[in-house]
Amino acid sequence: MQLPALAAWVLIIAGVWSLAVWPQFLRRVMKDPRARDAQGKATRFLTVHVVLVTVSMVFGVATAGIGVAGLFS
């Protein structure tokens, strides 16, 4: 894969950013009173946000991986 070094670094930084930011967001969501119902079960609010964070982190890993592959190819 041919990728300019600057573009590769942008992808790496974007991937690392996703991996740093999304877990902090999820911690705040899990503390939110809307995350659990009166019985302590997860609500749709929590489920949707867990899916959002999971997908975003997978994309973050993929983005960083593409950047690393482009940098070292």
Secondary structure, 3 states (H helix, E strand, C coil): CCCCHHHHHHHHHHHHHHHHHHHHHHHHHHHCHHHECCCCCECHHHHHHHHHHHHHHHHHHHHHHHHHHHHCC
